[in-house]
């Protein structure tokens, strides 16, 4: 098989790429935290504007960075051989941590809106976010005491999720039949990528919405591009870059876990096992 030189130059191994992606994700979390601390007044949980500031930090950390890390666990060559259970637990644990942070982020914004008398769920950003978390709740189930019926969190904290139960039964239970895993895997992967795209759209639209609401007066108007607007716009671009790189990594054939039944996969796995000996 012929390889084009340019393609070979772009064939970066996954471990260095994952380090770069991890640094980019850390940068996104650091920048959104700095934005809320320096320009938006810091953090608290008393229903004030500082309560709202938890929302972007928790959503970027959970629904973007941790969720992206969970999606890429099986791209690590270490996961291609040996027991799968520890990596499945890591994948599920990262996804569960992302979901918990997302729920806390939603609790922060609902608490702020209710305390200020602001209506919930009226903007395009809020609709995107709700669809994203509802789809995510179909991947992860959180057991616990539901909130009061008047809060929109009741729509999200579903005590059981059929899709999560299907994923648990298909991938974690050792007696699950192979046909069930083969049937459910593409569904799980498809919705995982869809949720990540929606997360990026929700984060970027939320940053834009917050800037429009906050930068209104003549001296700091958004259209005049004050330092806060430039900072937050750059943050939005970095979030978009992170999401694109994660989706690109998921789509790259050479970084996917080899099919154990294919000849190429046996050669790759044999090389990995030989390198450990």
Secondary structure, DSSP 8 states (H G I E B T S, - for coil): ----HHHHHH---HHHHHHHHHHHHHHHHHHHHHHHHHTS----SSSSHHHHHHHHHHHIIIIIIIHHHHHTGGGSGGGGSS-SHHHHHHHHHHHHHHHHHHHHHHHHHHHHHHHHT--SS-SHHHHHHHHHHHHHHTT----S----TTSGGGGT--S--HHHHHHHHHHT-TT--HHHHHHHHHHHHHHHHHHHHHHHHHHHHHHHHHHHHH--SSSS-GGG--HHHHHHHHHHHHHHHHHHHHHHHHH-GGGS---TTSHHHHHHHHHHHHHH-
